[in-house]
Amino acid sequence: MNATPSDWITLRSDALVAQVDPQGAQLSVLRDSSQRELLWNGDPAVWKGRAPVLFPIVGALSGGRYRWQGQDYPLARHGFARDRRFAVVRQSEREVLFRQVADAETRRVYPFDFELDVSFVLEGNRLAVQASVHNAGTTPFPASLGFHPAFMWPLREGDSRDAHYLEFESAEPAPVRRLNAAGLLTHDRHPTPVVGRRLHLADALFEEDVVIFDQLASRRVVYGTDRGPGIAMDFPDATYLGLWTKPAARFICIEPWRGVADPFDFEGDFAAKPGIFQVAPGGREALTMHLTIRDN
């Protein structure tokens, strides 16, 4: 059962209010000092997500299954963390730490002793989010992590959607990738939609679903318009960046990932899956995202 808003945990600063749902440790509200809603509202008639955490995979698996040590395991797109409730480890006015641990249910589809922590720290006009996976077992295991936040598009009521853009930290001349109808990565490479450092957002960009940057030069993008407001996103340890929306939906997802969907013809072992990293026994791997809200 989904948590009700009364279960959500509220963080406050002078500049921002953030609310997080323990179901999936999902950022569910991000509101600035002008009471402007910056995050998509999760309308189930369009898309029920708001900012799900992706673990232990990002994207879809070929055939909906992966192979590990000679055995096949089913795993739904983006994994299971977003559909499970997290425990609250600690909480204050400006910080909350959630944890999800392996149990009999997760081991049926992911046979590893993991601890997944998701933390939110609010400081002034910046929200820091980190997902980290700890190996509580005695053997290495493969994993991926991803963030999937959906921001309002347009950010301000009455602004044109076409006035919005992403400005990258660096030029992004490398080609981008796309998925096929099954949500699997194709081998085709497409010309970058970034001109200079700017990608102008338009619905036509997403007629073929998600846009995937797999040769990122930047570790920061700024989303907004020339008039403001804007959202700067830093993703220092991401290896992929996905951009996605539904046709004419009022959101744009800007998604830092450490992982990616299977190539359509992938038949290898889970450890060889593109984008997978290994978590050593007793070790920890993380994905960090900083959101800084700008008034102009």
C-alpha positions as CSV (number, residue, x, y, z in Angstrom):
1,M,0.0,0.0,0.0
2,N,1.3,3.5,-0.8
3,A,2.1,5.8,2.0
4,T,-0.4,8.6,2.5
5,P,0.9,12.2,2.7
6,S,0.7,12.1,6.5
7,D,3.5,9.6,6.4
8,W,5.8,11.8,4.4
9,I,8.7,13.4,6.1
10,T,9.1,17.1,5.8
11,L,12.4,19.0,5.6
12,R,12.5,22.8,5.8
13,S,15.0,25.6,5.3
14,D,14.4,29.3,4.7
15,A,14.4,28.7,0.9
16,L,12.9,25.3,0.4
17,V,10.5,22.6,1.6
18,A,11.1,19.0,0.7
19,Q,8.8,16.1,1.5
20,V,9.9,12.5,1.2
21,D,7.7,9.4,1.0
22,P,9.1,6.4,3.0
23,Q,7.5,4.2,0.3
24,G,10.5,4.0,-2.0
25,A,12.3,6.8,-0.2
26,Q,10.9,9.0,-2.9
27,L,11.2,12.8,-3.0
28,S,7.6,13.8,-3.5
29,V,7.4,17.5,-3.0
30,L,10.0,20.3,-3.6
31,R,8.7,23.8,-3.1
32,D,10.5,27.1,-3.1
33,S,10.0,30.1,-0.8
34,S,7.4,31.5,-3.3
35,Q,5.3,28.3,-2.7
36,R,6.1,27.3,-6.3
37,E,5.9,23.5,-6.9
38,L,9.1,22.4,-8.6
39,L,8.4,18.7,-8.7
40,W,5.8,16.7,-10.7
41,N,2.7,15.8,-8.6
42,G,2.6,12.1,-9.5
43,D,-0.8,12.2,-11.2
44,P,-1.5,8.5,-11.8
45,A,-3.5,9.2,-14.9
46,V,-0.3,10.4,-16.6
47,W,2.6,8.9,-14.6
48,K,2.5,8.0,-10.9
49,G,6.2,8.6,-10.2
50,R,7.7,11.7,-8.8
51,A,11.3,11.0,-8.2
52,P,11.8,7.2,-7.8
53,V,15.1,5.6,-6.7
54,L,16.3,2.9,-9.1
55,F,18.0,-0.2,-7.7
56,P,19.4,-2.7,-8.3
57,I,19.1,-2.0,-12.0
58,V,18.4,1.0,-14.2
59,G,16.1,0.4,-17.1
60,A,14.9,-2.9,-18.5
61,L,16.5,-6.4,-18.8
62,S,16.5,-8.4,-22.0
63,G,13.6,-10.8,-21.6
64,G,12.9,-9.3,-18.1
65,R,15.5,-11.6,-16.6
66,Y,19.2,-11.7,-15.8
67,R,21.6,-14.6,-15.4
68,W,23.8,-15.0,-12.4
69,Q,26.0,-18.0,-11.8
70,G,24.0,-20.2,-14.1
71,Q,20.6,-19.3,-12.7
72,D,18.0,-16.9,-14.2
73,Y,16.3,-14.3,-12.0
74,P,13.3,-12.1,-13.0
75,L,13.6,-8.4,-12.3
76,A,11.2,-5.6,-13.3
77,R,12.3,-2.4,-15.0
78,H,14.3,-0.2,-12.7
79,G,14.3,-2.8,-9.9
80,F,12.4,-3.1,-6.7
81,A,13.6,-0.4,-4.4
82,R,11.0,2.1,-5.6
83,D,8.1,-0.3,-4.7
84,R,9.3,-1.1,-1.1
85,R,9.1,0.8,2.1
86,F,12.3,2.1,3.7
87,A,12.9,2.4,7.4
88,V,13.8,5.8,8.9
89,V,17.3,5.6,10.5
90,R,17.6,9.2,11.6
91,Q,15.7,12.4,11.1
92,S,15.9,16.1,11.9
93,E,14.4,19.3,10.6
94,R,16.8,19.3,7.6
95,E,18.0,15.8,7.2
96,V,16.6,12.2,6.9
97,L,18.3,8.9,6.3
98,F,16.3,5.9,5.0
99,R,17.4,2.3,4.8
100,Q,16.2,-0.8,3.0
101,V,17.8,-4.2,3.6
102,A,17.8,-7.6,1.9
103,D,15.1,-10.0,3.0
104,A,13.6,-13.3,1.8
105,E,11.5,-11.4,-0.8
106,T,14.4,-9.5,-2.3
107,R,16.7,-12.6,-2.3
108,R,14.2,-14.4,-4.6
109,V,15.0,-11.9,-7.4
110,Y,18.4,-10.5,-6.2
111,P,20.3,-13.0,-4.1
112,F,22.6,-10.6,-2.3
113,D,23.0,-9.2,1.2
114,F,22.7,-5.5,0.5
115,E,21.8,-2.4,2.6
116,L,20.5,0.5,0.5
117,D,20.7,3.9,2.2
118,V,19.0,7.0,0.8
119,S,19.7,10.4,2.5
120,F,18.3,13.8,2.0
121,V,20.0,16.9,3.4
122,L,18.5,20.4,3.0
123,E,20.8,23.4,3.3
124,G,19.4,26.8,2.2
125,N,18.5,26.6,-1.4
126,R,20.2,23.2,-2.0
127,L,18.9,19.7,-1.5
128,A,21.6,17.0,-1.4
129,V,20.4,13.4,-2.2
130,Q,22.6,10.3,-2.0
131,A,21.8,6.7,-2.6
132,S,24.5,4.2,-1.4
133,V,24.6,0.4,-1.4
134,H,26.6,-1.5,1.2
135,N,27.6,-5.1,0.8
136,A,26.9,-6.8,4.1
137,G,27.9,-10.2,2.7
138,T,31.2,-12.0,2.0
139,T,31.3,-12.0,-1.8
140,P,31.2,-9.2,-4.3
141,F,27.9,-8.5,-6.0
142,P,26.8,-6.5,-9.1
143,A,24.4,-3.5,-8.9
144,S,23.3,-0.2,-10.5
145,L,21.8,3.0,-9.0
146,G,19.8,5.7,-10.5
147,F,17.7,8.8,-9.8
148,H,14.6,9.6,-11.7
149,P,13.3,13.1,-10.6
150,A,10.5,14.7,-12.6
151,F,10.5,18.5,-12.6
152,M,7.6,20.6,-13.6
153,W,7.7,21.7,-17.3
154,P,7.0,24.5,-17.5
155,L,8.6,25.5,-14.1
156,R,6.4,28.6,-13.8
157,E,2.7,28.7,-14.7
158,G,2.1,30.5,-17.9
159,D,5.6,30.1,-19.3
160,S,6.1,28.5,-22.7
161,R,7.4,24.9,-22.6
162,D,9.6,25.8,-25.6
163,A,11.3,28.5,-23.6
164,H,12.9,25.8,-21.3
165,Y,16.4,24.4,-21.8
166,L,19.1,22.4,-20.2
167,E,22.5,24.1,-20.1
168,F,25.3,21.7,-19.7
169,E,28.5,22.4,-17.8
170,S,30.6,21.5,-20.9
171,A,30.0,21.0,-24.6
172,E,28.4,17.6,-25.3
173,P,29.4,16.7,-28.9
174,A,29.2,12.9,-28.4
175,P,26.2,11.1,-30.0
176,V,23.3,10.0,-27.8
177,R,21.5,6.6,-27.5
178,R,17.9,5.5,-27.7
179,L,15.8,2.5,-26.6
180,N,13.7,0.2,-28.7
181,A,10.0,-0.5,-28.2
182,A,10.9,-3.1,-25.5
183,G,12.9,-0.5,-23.5
184,L,16.2,-2.0,-24.5
185,L,19.3,-0.1,-25.7
186,T,19.9,-0.1,-29.4
187,H,23.4,0.0,-31.0
188,D,22.5,3.1,-33.0
189,R,24.0,6.4,-32.2
190,H,22.2,9.7,-32.9
191,P,23.5,13.2,-33.3
192,T,23.7,15.1,-30.1
193,P,20.7,17.5,-29.5
194,V,23.0,19.8,-27.6
195,V,24.1,23.0,-29.5
196,G,27.0,24.6,-27.9
197,R,26.2,23.8,-24.3
198,R,22.4,24.2,-24.5
199,L,19.7,21.7,-25.3
200,H,16.4,23.4,-26.1
201,L,13.5,21.3,-24.8
202,A,10.6,20.4,-27.0
203,D,8.1,17.5,-27.1
204,A,9.5,16.4,-30.5
205,L,12.8,15.5,-28.7
206,F,11.0,12.6,-26.9
207,E,9.0,11.1,-29.8
208,E,11.4,8.2,-29.5
209,D,11.2,8.0,-25.7
210,V,14.3,8.6,-23.5
211,V,17.4,10.4,-24.6
212,I,20.5,8.8,-23.1
213,F,23.9,10.5,-22.8
214,D,26.5,7.7,-22.3
215,Q,29.7,9.7,-23.0
216,L,29.1,12.6,-20.6
217,A,31.6,15.4,-20.4
218,S,29.5,17.4,-17.9
219,R,28.7,16.8,-14.2
220,R,26.2,19.6,-14.0
221,V,23.2,20.9,-15.9
222,V,20.9,23.8,-15.3
223,Y,17.3,23.5,-16.1
224,G,15.1,26.5,-16.6
225,T,14.4,29.6,-18.8
226,D,16.2,32.9,-19.4
227,R,13.6,34.5,-17.1
228,G,14.1,32.1,-14.1
229,P,13.5,30.2,-11.9
230,G,16.1,27.5,-12.5
231,I,17.3,24.2,-11.0
232,A,21.0,23.4,-11.1
233,M,21.7,19.6,-10.8
234,D,25.1,18.3,-9.9
235,F,25.8,14.6,-10.4
236,P,29.5,14.0,-9.7
237,D,29.6,10.2,-9.9
238,A,26.9,9.5,-12.6
239,T,28.1,7.6,-15.7
240,Y,24.9,8.2,-17.7
241,L,22.3,10.9,-18.0
242,G,18.7,10.2,-19.2
243,L,16.1,12.7,-20.3
244,W,12.5,11.6,-20.5
245,T,8.9,12.6,-20.5
246,K,5.6,11.4,-21.8
247,P,3.9,13.1,-24.8
248,A,2.7,16.6,-23.7
249,A,3.1,15.7,-20.0
250,R,3.9,18.6,-17.6
251,F,7.2,17.2,-16.4
252,I,10.7,16.6,-17.6
253,C,12.8,13.9,-16.0
254,I,16.5,14.6,-15.6
255,E,18.0,11.3,-14.5
256,P,21.6,10.7,-13.3
257,W,22.4,7.0,-13.5
258,R,25.1,4.5,-12.7
259,G,23.7,1.9,-14.9
260,V,21.6,1.6,-18.1
261,A,19.1,-0.8,-19.8
262,D,20.4,-4.0,-21.4
263,P,21.4,-3.8,-25.1
264,F,18.6,-5.5,-27.1
265,D,20.9,-8.4,-27.9
266,F,22.6,-8.8,-24.5
267,E,22.9,-12.5,-23.4
268,G,25.8,-12.3,-20.9
269,D,26.1,-12.8,-17.2
270,F,24.7,-10.1,-14.9
271,A,28.2,-9.0,-13.9
272,A,29.0,-8.2,-17.6
273,K,25.8,-6.1,-18.1
274,P,26.7,-2.6,-19.3
275,G,26.8,0.0,-16.6
276,I,27.0,-2.5,-13.7
277,F,29.5,-1.9,-10.9
278,Q,30.7,-4.3,-8.3
279,V,30.3,-3.8,-4.6
280,A,33.1,-5.4,-2.6
281,P,32.4,-7.3,0.7
282,G,32.1,-4.7,3.4
283,G,32.3,-2.0,0.7
284,R,29.9,0.8,-0.4
285,E,29.1,2.4,-3.7
286,A,27.1,5.6,-4.1
287,L,25.3,8.0,-6.4
288,T,24.9,11.6,-5.5
289,M,22.7,14.4,-6.7
290,H,22.6,18.0,-5.6
291,L,19.7,20.2,-6.5
292,T,20.2,24.0,-6.2
293,I,17.3,26.3,-6.8
294,R,17.9,29.6,-8.5
295,D,15.4,32.5,-8.5
296,N,16.8,33.7,-11.9
